[in-house]
Amino acid sequence: MTRQAIIERTIKAINQLPEEKAEAISDFADFVTKRYEEHLLMQGIQKLTSDSQTFDFLHNEEDLYSVDDLKEVYNG
């Protein structure tokens, strides 16, 4: 089903409902839109942080400790 067909079917269904039910659907659509916008924002933030070179210095940091430094080894 195409996007336009979904929209038309939804509008037809809403037109058949009483006002309070149509308002509930409108509130739900607002909720879904907000969640989608938050998801897009989170994806953008994740992309910015993953592309950032802020913590690149950590990749070049020498290892301060090795397995030999362990006093107790857990083999869980």
DSSP file (Angstrom, degrees, kcal/mol; ACC not computed):
  #  RESIDUE AA STRUCTURE BP1 BP2  ACC     N-H-->O    O-->H-N    N-H-->O    O-->H-N    TCO  KAPPA ALPHA  PHI   PSI    X-CA   Y-CA   Z-CA
    1    1 A M              0   0    0      0, 0.0     2,-0.1     0, 0.0     0, 0.0   0.000 360.0 360.0 360.0 135.9    0.0    0.0    0.0
    2    2 A T     >  -     0   0    0      1,-0.1     4,-2.2     4,-0.0     5,-0.2  -0.318 360.0-111.5 -78.6 163.3    1.4    3.4   -0.9
    3    3 A R  H  > S+     0   0    0      1,-0.2     4,-2.4     2,-0.2     5,-0.2   0.913 119.0  51.2 -59.1 -44.0    1.8    6.3    1.5
    4    4 A Q  H  > S+     0   0    0      1,-0.2     4,-2.5     2,-0.2    -1,-0.2   0.884 108.7  51.1 -64.1 -38.5   -1.0    8.2   -0.2
    5    5 A A  H  > S+     0   0    0      2,-0.2     4,-2.4     1,-0.2    -1,-0.2   0.892 109.8  50.4 -66.2 -38.9   -3.4    5.3    0.1
    6    6 A I  H  X S+     0   0    0     -4,-2.2     4,-2.3     2,-0.2    -2,-0.2   0.918 111.3  48.6 -63.6 -43.4   -2.6    4.9    3.8
    7    7 A I  H  X S+     0   0    0     -4,-2.4     4,-2.6     2,-0.2    -2,-0.2   0.929 112.7  47.4 -62.7 -46.1   -3.3    8.6    4.4
    8    8 A E  H  X S+     0   0    0     -4,-2.5     4,-2.2     1,-0.2    -2,-0.2   0.902 112.3  49.4 -63.9 -41.1   -6.5    8.5    2.4
    9    9 A R  H  X S+     0   0    0     -4,-2.4     4,-2.1     2,-0.2    -1,-0.2   0.898 112.5  48.4 -64.1 -40.4   -7.7    5.4    4.3
   10   10 A T  H  X S+     0   0    0     -4,-2.3     4,-2.7     2,-0.2    -2,-0.2   0.914 110.8  49.5 -67.1 -43.5   -6.9    6.9    7.6
   11   11 A I  H  X S+     0   0    0     -4,-2.6     4,-2.4     1,-0.2    -2,-0.2   0.905 110.3  51.4 -62.0 -41.2   -8.7   10.2    6.8
   12   12 A K  H  X S+     0   0    0     -4,-2.2     4,-0.8     1,-0.2    -1,-0.2   0.917 111.8  46.9 -62.0 -42.8  -11.7    8.2    5.7
   13   13 A A  H >< S+     0   0    0     -4,-2.1     3,-0.7     1,-0.2     4,-0.4   0.906 111.9  50.1 -65.9 -41.7  -11.7    6.3    9.0
   14   14 A I  H >< S+     0   0    0     -4,-2.7     3,-1.4     1,-0.2    -2,-0.2   0.890 104.7  58.2 -64.5 -39.1  -11.2    9.5   11.1
   15   15 A N  H 3< S+     0   0    0     -4,-2.4    -1,-0.2     1,-0.3    -2,-0.2   0.737 103.9  53.4 -63.4 -21.8  -14.1   11.2    9.3
   16   16 A Q  T << S+     0   0    0     -4,-0.8    -1,-0.3    -3,-0.7    -2,-0.2   0.546  96.5  86.1 -89.3  -7.9  -16.4    8.4   10.4
   17   17 A L  S <  S-     0   0    0     -3,-1.4     2,-0.0    -4,-0.4    -3,-0.0  -0.539  85.9-101.1 -93.0 156.5  -15.5    8.7   14.1
   18   18 A P     >  -     0   0    0      0, 0.0     4,-2.2     0, 0.0     3,-0.5  -0.313  43.3-101.0 -67.8 162.8  -17.0   11.0   16.7
   19   19 A E  H  > S+     0   0    0      1,-0.2     4,-2.4     2,-0.2     5,-0.2   0.868 119.7  52.7 -57.4 -43.0  -15.0   14.1   17.5
   20   20 A E  H  > S+     0   0    0      1,-0.2     4,-1.5     2,-0.2    -1,-0.2   0.860 111.0  47.4 -66.3 -33.2  -13.5   12.8   20.8
   21   21 A K  H  > S+     0   0    0     -3,-0.5     4,-1.9     2,-0.2    -1,-0.2   0.886 111.3  50.7 -72.7 -38.5  -12.2    9.7   19.0
   22   22 A A  H  X S+     0   0    0     -4,-2.2     4,-2.1     1,-0.2    -2,-0.2   0.877 109.4  51.9 -64.5 -36.9  -10.8   11.7   16.1
   23   23 A E  H  X S+     0   0    0     -4,-2.4     4,-2.5    -5,-0.2    -1,-0.2   0.872 106.5  53.5 -66.4 -36.9   -9.0   14.0   18.7
   24   24 A A  H  X S+     0   0    0     -4,-1.5     4,-2.2     2,-0.2    -2,-0.2   0.896 108.9  48.9 -64.5 -39.4   -7.5   10.9   20.4
   25   25 A I  H  X S+     0   0    0     -4,-1.9     4,-2.6     2,-0.2    -2,-0.2   0.895 110.0  51.8 -66.3 -39.3   -6.1    9.8   17.0
   26   26 A S  H  X S+     0   0    0     -4,-2.1     4,-2.2     2,-0.2    -2,-0.2   0.913 109.7  49.2 -62.3 -42.8   -4.7   13.3   16.5
   27   27 A D  H  X S+     0   0    0     -4,-2.5     4,-2.2     2,-0.2    -2,-0.2   0.903 111.2  49.8 -62.3 -41.3   -3.1   13.1   19.9
   28   28 A F  H  X S+     0   0    0     -4,-2.2     4,-2.8     2,-0.2    -2,-0.2   0.905 108.8  51.9 -64.3 -41.1   -1.6    9.7   19.0
   29   29 A A  H  X S+     0   0    0     -4,-2.6     4,-2.4     1,-0.2    -1,-0.2   0.896 109.4  50.3 -62.5 -39.4   -0.3   11.1   15.7
   30   30 A D  H  X S+     0   0    0     -4,-2.2     4,-2.4     2,-0.2    -1,-0.2   0.906 110.8  49.9 -62.3 -41.4    1.4   13.9   17.6
   31   31 A F  H  X S+     0   0    0     -4,-2.2     4,-2.5     2,-0.2    -2,-0.2   0.931 111.8  46.9 -62.3 -47.4    2.9   11.4   20.0
   32   32 A V  H  X S+     0   0    0     -4,-2.8     4,-2.4     1,-0.2    -2,-0.2   0.895 112.0  51.3 -63.6 -40.3    4.2    9.2   17.1
   33   33 A T  H  X S+     0   0    0     -4,-2.4     4,-2.5    -5,-0.2    -1,-0.2   0.918 110.4  48.7 -62.7 -43.2    5.6   12.3   15.4
   34   34 A K  H  X S+     0   0    0     -4,-2.4     4,-2.5     2,-0.2    -2,-0.2   0.923 111.4  49.3 -63.2 -44.5    7.4   13.4   18.5
   35   35 A R  H  X S+     0   0    0     -4,-2.5     4,-2.2     1,-0.2    -1,-0.2   0.903 111.6  49.9 -61.0 -41.3    8.9   10.0   19.1
   36   36 A Y  H  X S+     0   0    0     -4,-2.4     4,-2.5     2,-0.2    -2,-0.2   0.910 110.5  49.4 -64.8 -42.6   10.1    9.9   15.4
   37   37 A E  H  X S+     0   0    0     -4,-2.5     4,-2.4     2,-0.2    -2,-0.2   0.896 111.0  50.1 -63.4 -40.1   11.7   13.3   15.7
   38   38 A E  H  X S+     0   0    0     -4,-2.5     4,-2.5     2,-0.2    -1,-0.2   0.886 109.9  51.3 -64.3 -38.4   13.4   12.2   18.9
   39   39 A H  H  X S+     0   0    0     -4,-2.2     4,-2.4     2,-0.2    -2,-0.2   0.925 110.7  47.5 -63.9 -45.1   14.7    9.1   17.1
   40   40 A L  H  X S+     0   0    0     -4,-2.5     4,-2.2     2,-0.2    -2,-0.2   0.899 112.0  50.5 -62.9 -40.8   16.0   11.2   14.3
   41   41 A L  H  X S+     0   0    0     -4,-2.4     4,-2.4     2,-0.2    -2,-0.2   0.917 110.1  49.6 -63.0 -43.7   17.7   13.5   16.7
   42   42 A M  H  X S+     0   0    0     -4,-2.5     4,-2.6     1,-0.2    -2,-0.2   0.901 109.9  50.9 -63.1 -41.2   19.3   10.6   18.6
   43   43 A Q  H  X S+     0   0    0     -4,-2.4     4,-2.4     2,-0.2    -1,-0.2   0.909 110.3  50.1 -62.1 -41.4   20.6    9.2   15.3
   44   44 A G  H  X S+     0   0    0     -4,-2.2     4,-2.5     2,-0.2    -2,-0.2   0.907 111.1  48.1 -63.2 -42.2   22.1   12.6   14.4
   45   45 A I  H  X S+     0   0    0     -4,-2.4     4,-2.5     2,-0.2     5,-0.2   0.916 111.5  50.5 -64.7 -43.0   23.8   12.8   17.8
   46   46 A Q  H  X S+     0   0    0     -4,-2.6     4,-2.3     1,-0.2    -2,-0.2   0.894 111.1  48.8 -62.5 -39.7   25.2    9.3   17.5
   47   47 A K  H  X S+     0   0    0     -4,-2.4     4,-2.3     2,-0.2    -2,-0.2   0.920 110.8  50.5 -66.3 -43.0   26.5   10.1   14.0
   48   48 A L  H  X S+     0   0    0     -4,-2.5     4,-1.0     1,-0.2    -2,-0.2   0.923 113.7  44.5 -60.6 -44.0   28.1   13.3   15.2
   49   49 A T  H  < S+     0   0    0     -4,-2.5    -1,-0.2     1,-0.2    -2,-0.2   0.872 113.7  49.3 -71.3 -35.5   29.8   11.5   18.1
   50   50 A S  H  < S+     0   0    0     -4,-2.3    -1,-0.2     1,-0.2    -2,-0.2   0.850 115.0  44.4 -72.4 -31.8   31.0    8.5   16.0
   51   51 A D  H  < S+     0   0    0     -4,-2.3    -1,-0.2    -5,-0.2    -2,-0.2   0.629  94.3 105.2 -83.5 -13.5   32.4   10.8   13.4
   52   52 A S     <  -     0   0    0     -4,-1.0     3,-0.2    -5,-0.2    -3,-0.0  -0.312  60.2-153.7 -68.9 149.5   34.0   13.1   16.0
   53   53 A Q    >   +     0   0    0      1,-0.1     3,-1.3     2,-0.1     4,-0.3   0.167  64.1 111.5-105.5  15.5   37.8   12.9   16.5
   54   54 A T  T 3  S+     0   0    0      1,-0.3     3,-0.4    -5,-0.1    -1,-0.1   0.872  85.0  33.1 -58.5 -41.7   37.5   14.1   20.1
   55   55 A F  T >  S+     0   0    0     -3,-0.2     3,-1.7     1,-0.2     4,-0.4   0.151  81.2 112.3-106.2  19.5   38.5   10.8   21.7
   56   56 A D  G X>  +     0   0    0     -3,-1.3     3,-1.4     1,-0.3     4,-0.7   0.795  66.9  71.2 -60.5 -27.4   40.9    9.6   19.0
   57   57 A F  G 34 S+     0   0    0     -3,-0.4     3,-0.5    -4,-0.3    -1,-0.3   0.767  87.4  65.0 -61.4 -23.7   43.8   10.1   21.5
   58   58 A L  G X4 S+     0   0    0     -3,-1.7     3,-0.7     1,-0.2    -1,-0.3   0.794  94.0  58.9 -69.9 -27.1   42.4    7.0   23.4
   59   59 A H  T <4 S+     0   0    0     -3,-1.4    -1,-0.2    -4,-0.4    -2,-0.2   0.782 107.9  46.0 -70.9 -25.7   43.2    4.8   20.4
   60   60 A N  T 3< S+     0   0    0     -4,-0.7    -1,-0.2    -3,-0.5     2,-0.2   0.370  85.5 118.5 -97.5   3.2   46.9    5.7   20.6
   61   61 A E    <   -     0   0    0     -3,-0.7     2,-0.1    -4,-0.2    -3,-0.0  -0.505  66.4-120.8 -74.6 135.5   47.2    5.3   24.4
   62   62 A E        -     0   0    0     -2,-0.2     2,-0.5     1,-0.1    -1,-0.1  -0.403  31.3 -99.7 -73.6 153.0   49.7    2.7   25.5
   63   63 A D        -     0   0    0      1,-0.2    -1,-0.1    -2,-0.1     3,-0.1  -0.615  31.6-169.6 -74.7 123.0   48.4   -0.2   27.6
   64   64 A L  S    S+     0   0    0     -2,-0.5     2,-0.3     1,-0.1    -1,-0.2   0.771  70.8  32.4 -82.9 -27.8   49.3    0.5   31.2
   65   65 A Y        -     0   0    0      3,-0.0     2,-0.2     4,-0.0    -1,-0.1  -0.907  64.5-166.7-130.4 155.6   48.4   -3.0   32.4
   66   66 A S    >   -     0   0    0     -2,-0.3     3,-1.4    -3,-0.1     4,-0.3  -0.757  45.2 -92.0-129.1 178.4   48.6   -6.4   31.0
   67   67 A V  G >  S+     0   0    0      1,-0.3     3,-1.5    -2,-0.2    -1,-0.0   0.817 122.0  65.9 -62.0 -30.7   47.2   -9.8   31.9
   68   68 A D  G 3  S+     0   0    0      1,-0.3    -1,-0.3     3,-0.0    -3,-0.0   0.735  92.4  62.3 -64.2 -22.1   50.4  -10.4   33.9
   69   69 A D  G <  S+     0   0    0     -3,-1.4    -1,-0.3     2,-0.0    -2,-0.2   0.601  79.8 108.7 -79.4 -11.4   49.4   -7.6   36.3
   70   70 A L    <   -     0   0    0     -3,-1.5     3,-0.1    -4,-0.3    -3,-0.0  -0.437  50.6-166.2 -70.6 136.9   46.2   -9.5   37.4
   71   71 A K  S    S+     0   0    0      1,-0.3     2,-0.4    -2,-0.2    -1,-0.2   0.759  81.2  22.6 -87.8 -30.5   46.2  -10.9   40.9
   72   72 A E  S    S-     0   0    0      2,-0.0     2,-0.5     0, 0.0    -1,-0.3  -0.999  71.8-149.0-140.6 134.8   43.2  -13.0   40.3
   73   73 A V        -     0   0    0     -2,-0.4     2,-0.6    -3,-0.1    -6,-0.0  -0.903   8.4-150.6-109.0 129.1   41.8  -14.3   37.0
   74   74 A Y        -     0   0    0     -2,-0.5     2,-0.2     1,-0.1    -2,-0.0  -0.867  12.1-176.3 -98.7 123.6   38.1  -14.8   36.5
   75   75 A N              0   0    0     -2,-0.6    -1,-0.1     1,-0.1    -2,-0.0  -0.474 360.0 360.0-114.5  58.1   37.1  -17.6   34.0
   76   76 A G              0   0    0     -2,-0.2    -1,-0.1     0, 0.0    -2,-0.0   0.417 360.0 360.0 -60.9 360.0   33.4  -17.0   34.2
